[in-house]
């Protein structure tokens, strides 16, 4: 076994000795420092795109971010359109909130682009609100 990195050990000890870091919970949207850093990185003042850190939510990975987004968008009985093949967590999250899932095909012969004719057929069968997921990737 290798000994732990002394820099990491010292940082952990320092954090544990600091009451502001070691006690309580951070903001559920992420630490202020993380949200400010993300907002700054993704802002582009040259084209008047400045992201407010208060508009940034740090999620627990991609699955956590999908859970937040899908939960915010879906009502019970809503239909979520998802690509096939695709990321299976869309179905898990949607159905756990009482929504339904309809699949549209991706075309492997066309660089996995959406098969628009199939999507149109699927949409025509759906009677309720449509929310479109345009990516088969989780990120």
ABEGO torsion letter per residue (X at the ends): XBBBBAAAAAAAAAAAABAAAABEBBBAAEBAAAAAAAAAAABBAAAGBBBBAAABBBBBEAAAAAAAAAAAABBBGBBBBBBOBBBAAAAAAAAAAGBBBBBBBBBAAAGGBBBAAAAAAAAAABABBBBBBABABAX
